[in-house]
């Protein structure tokens, strides 16, 4: 059965989705929500009874079978070891998949196309990757009990989406007095809202920033012949995109400075060694650091300088051309 096509038919047959009943978790709630995006008229059944789920069109998080040809998407069996990296070359992750990750891998692109109406393939590819890293991978890891790090944490985070979904389950001392299906529907709505908001942020904020940085990298030799200075046409969060694009494109020569409009001045910022490092590939010259205005302008040899930070990672100028000249002179300076 090809779930990329709607199988709702005129004879009244609708897609049936089955997951387990009882205590629910974030992964199957999201998996069911995602499938409902593709098939809004689908019926969701919750049961651990093989007589029930074997008659369903798609089964997730129950049944001890992973077989996409039969639309079976469980991950609890001992033989299951799949990760995003083992199933596809698009995403690098060693985190064992949950039912959410499996549904996302097999149907995520179709779901995102339907949700967003986006036709730009580059934007869709970025959205698909980034959404896994920023949301789905977390759900996979938590559901499978995979620690983020080796040592004991100093504190626990109890407000993440998986914890909030678990909190919607029937309390241990109120069994029989609650509507389990209504609570599961609330869980789907909750994780669905999180999913949609993540999609919105990536498409409306992160992807446009990535495009600004990518254009700056592509235009770097037009800015300066060295190729070691880039200019952001719009100031935006740039570091994570910069290092990601640099890795993807194997950018050479290594970029040292980023120029952007800081609002009150044009800035020249030194590129750090890594996205989290405070060390830079090439700091502003020591003789500039901590100086301001006329004194700095005289030291740099460019009128209109405003400041050079005392740590040497950023400086400012009144004009765009002046900031570029500061970057060039710093690039040429022998420290």
C-alpha positions in Angstrom: 0.0 0.0 0.0 1.4 3.4 -1.0 0.6 5.8 1.8 1.8 8.7 -0.3 -1.5 8.5 -2.1 -4.8 9.0 -0.4 -6.6 5.7 -0.1 -9.9 7.2 1.1 -12.4 5.8 -1.5 -15.9 6.5 -2.5 -17.1 3.2 -1.0 -16.5 4.6 2.4 -13.2 3.0 3.2 -10.8 5.2 5.2 -7.3 4.6 6.3 -7.0 3.0 9.7 -4.0 3.7 12.0 -3.3 1.6 15.0 -1.0 2.3 18.0 -1.1 0.8 21.5 -3.6 1.7 24.2 -2.7 2.3 27.8 0.1 4.7 28.8 1.0 6.8 25.8 4.2 8.7 24.9 5.3 11.5 22.7 6.5 9.4 19.8 3.3 7.6 18.9 1.2 10.8 19.5 3.4 12.7 17.0 3.4 9.7 14.6 -0.3 9.6 14.6 -0.6 13.4 14.2 1.8 13.3 11.2 -0.2 10.6 9.5 -3.4 12.6 10.0 -1.9 15.5 8.2 -1.5 13.2 5.1 -4.9 11.5 5.7 -7.2 13.8 7.7 -10.1 11.3 7.5 -8.1 8.4 8.9 -9.4 6.6 11.9 -7.0 6.0 14.9 -7.4 2.8 16.9 -5.5 2.1 20.1 -5.0 -1.5 21.0 -2.3 -4.1 21.8 -4.5 -6.9 20.5 -3.0 -8.5 17.3 -6.6 -9.3 16.1 -7.2 -5.5 16.0 -3.9 -4.1 14.6 -3.4 -6.8 12.0 -6.5 -5.6 10.2 -5.3 -1.9 10.2 -3.7 -0.2 7.3 -0.7 1.1 9.3 0.6 0.2 12.7 3.1 2.2 14.7 4.7 1.7 18.1 3.2 -1.7 18.6 3.4 -5.2 17.1 7.2 -5.8 17.2 7.6 -5.4 13.5 9.4 -2.8 11.4 8.5 -3.4 7.7 7.7 -0.4 5.6 6.5 -2.6 2.8 3.6 -3.7 5.1 3.3 -0.3 6.8 4.5 -1.6 10.2 6.5 0.8 12.2 7.4 -0.5 15.6 10.9 0.0 17.2 10.6 -1.9 20.5 11.9 -5.3 19.2 15.5 -6.3 20.1 16.4 -6.6 16.4 15.6 -3.0 15.7 18.7 -0.8 15.5 17.8 1.7 12.8 18.9 5.4 13.0 18.4 8.2 10.5 22.0 7.6 9.3 21.3 3.9 8.7 18.2 4.5 6.7 19.3 7.6 4.7 22.3 9.7 3.8 20.3 12.9 4.2 20.6 13.2 8.0 23.6 12.3 10.2 22.4 10.9 13.5 23.3 7.8 15.6 20.2 8.2 17.8 18.0 5.0 17.6 14.7 5.9 16.0 11.3 5.8 17.8 8.0 5.5 16.0 8.0 9.3 15.5 11.4 9.1 13.7 10.3 6.2 11.6 7.1 8.0 10.4 9.1 11.2 9.8 11.7 9.3 7.8 9.2 7.6 5.5 6.6 10.4 5.2 8.2 13.6 6.5 8.9 15.2 3.1 5.3 14.6 1.9 3.9 15.9 5.1 6.0 19.1 5.0 5.1 19.7 1.4 1.4 19.3 2.2 1.6 21.5 5.4 3.6 24.3 3.9 2.8 24.4 0.2 6.5 25.2 -0.2 7.8 24.5 -3.7 11.5 25.5 -3.2 13.3 22.2 -3.0 16.3 23.7 -1.2 14.0 25.1 1.4 12.2 21.8 1.9 15.5 19.9 2.1 16.7 22.3 4.8 13.4 22.2 6.7 13.4 18.3 6.6 16.9 18.1 8.0 16.6 20.9 10.6 13.3 19.7 11.9 14.8 16.3 12.7 17.7 17.8 14.5 15.7 20.4 16.4 12.6 18.3 17.4 12.3 14.7 16.2 15.7 13.6 17.3 14.9 14.7 20.9 11.7 12.7 20.9 13.6 9.7 19.5 16.3 9.9 22.1 14.0 10.4 25.1 11.7 7.6 24.1 14.6 5.2 23.7 16.2 6.3 26.9 19.4 7.5 25.2 21.3 10.0 27.5 22.5 13.3 26.1 25.9 12.8 27.9 27.7 10.4 30.0 27.7 12.0 33.5 24.8 12.7 35.8 23.1 16.1 35.0 23.1 18.8 37.7 19.4 19.3 37.2 16.5 17.7 35.4 14.3 19.3 32.7 10.7 18.3 33.2 9.0 20.8 30.8 10.1 19.3 27.4 7.4 18.1 25.0 7.9 14.4 25.8 7.4 15.1 29.5 4.3 17.3 28.8 2.8 14.5 26.7 3.4 11.9 29.4 1.8 14.2 31.9 -1.5 14.0 30.0 -1.7 10.3 30.7 -4.2 9.0 33.2 -2.9 9.4 36.8 -2.1 6.1 38.5 -4.7 6.8 41.2 -7.5 7.8 38.9 -7.6 4.7 36.6 -11.1 4.0 35.3 -12.3 7.6 36.0 -10.7 9.2 32.9 -11.3 9.1 29.2 -8.1 7.7 27.8 -8.9 8.5 24.2 -9.7 12.1 24.9 -6.3 12.4 26.7 -4.5 10.8 23.8 -6.2 13.3 21.4 -5.0 16.1 23.6 -1.5 14.7 23.4 -1.7 14.7 19.6 -2.9 18.3 19.6 -0.1 19.3 22.0 2.8 17.7 20.1 1.2 18.7 16.8 1.2 22.3 17.8 4.9 22.0 18.7 5.6 20.4 15.4 3.8 23.2 13.4 5.5 25.9 15.4 8.9 24.3 14.8 8.1 24.2 11.0 7.1 27.9 11.1 10.3 29.0 12.9 12.5 27.1 10.6 10.8 28.4 7.4 10.2 31.9 8.5 13.3 32.6 10.5 16.1 30.0 10.2 16.0 29.3 6.5 15.9 33.0 5.5 19.0 33.6 7.7 20.8 30.7 6.1 20.1 32.1 2.7 21.6 35.5 3.7 24.7 33.7 5.0 24.9 31.5 1.9 24.7 34.5 -0.4 27.4 36.3 1.5 29.7 33.3 1.1 29.0 33.0 -2.6 29.7 36.7 -3.1 32.9 36.9 -1.0 35.3 37.3 -3.8 33.3 40.2 -5.1 33.8 41.9 -1.8 37.5 41.3 -1.5 39.9 39.4 -3.7 41.2 37.3 -0.7 37.8 35.6 -0.2 38.4 35.9 3.5 35.8 38.5 4.2 32.0 38.2 3.8 29.2 40.8 4.2 25.7 40.0 5.5 23.3 42.1 3.5 20.9 41.8 6.5 22.0 41.3 10.0 20.8 38.0 11.2 21.7 35.0 13.4 24.6 33.7 11.3 27.1 31.6 13.3 25.4 28.2 13.2 24.5 28.6 9.5 28.0 29.8 8.7 29.7 26.8 10.1 27.1 24.4 8.6 27.5 25.9 5.2 31.3 26.0 5.5 31.3 22.2 6.3 28.9 21.4 3.4 30.8 23.5 0.8 34.3 22.9 2.1 34.9 26.7 1.8 38.4 27.8 0.9 40.2 29.9 1.7 39.1 30.1 5.3 36.8 33.1 6.0 38.2 35.4 8.8 35.7 38.3 9.1 32.0 39.1 8.8 30.7 42.6 8.0 27.2 43.6 8.9 25.0 46.6 9.8 24.8 46.7 13.6 22.2 49.4 13.6 24.3 52.2 15.3 27.4 51.3 13.3 28.8 48.8 10.8 30.6 46.0 12.5 33.5 43.8 11.5 33.4 40.6 13.6 36.1 38.0 13.7 35.0 34.4 12.9 35.6 32.1 15.8 37.4 28.8 15.5 34.2 26.9 16.1 30.6 28.0 16.6 31.0 27.7 20.4 34.6 28.9 20.7 35.8 32.3 22.0 39.1 32.0 20.1 39.0 33.5 16.6 40.8 32.6 13.4 42.3 36.1 13.3 41.6 38.7 16.0 41.8 42.4 15.3 45.3 43.7 15.8 46.4 44.1 19.5 47.3 47.8 18.9 43.7 48.5 18.0 42.0 46.8 21.0 40.3 49.0 23.5 40.7 52.2 21.4 37.9 54.5 20.3 37.0 57.2 17.8 39.8 59.5 16.6 42.6 57.6 18.5 41.5 54.3 16.9 41.1 55.9 13.5 44.6 57.2 13.6 45.9 53.8 14.6 44.0 52.0 11.9 44.6 54.6 9.2 40.9 54.9 8.4 38.7 57.9 9.4 35.4 57.2 11.1 36.4 54.2 13.3 34.2 53.9 16.4 35.6 51.2 18.5 37.7 48.0 18.7 36.7 45.6 21.5 39.4 45.1 24.1 39.3 41.4 23.4 39.8 42.0 19.7 36.8 40.0 18.4 34.8 42.9 17.0 35.1 46.5 15.9 32.8 49.2 14.5 32.9 52.0 11.9 30.4 54.7 10.9 30.2 53.4 7.4 30.0 50.1 5.5 33.1 51.0 3.4 35.0 51.9 6.5 34.1 48.6 8.2 35.3 46.7 5.1 38.6 48.7 5.1 39.0 47.8 8.8 38.6 44.2 7.9 41.1 44.4 5.0 43.7 46.2 7.2 43.3 43.6 10.0 43.6 40.8 7.4 46.9 42.3 6.2 48.2 43.1 9.6 51.0 40.8 10.9 50.2 40.1 14.6 
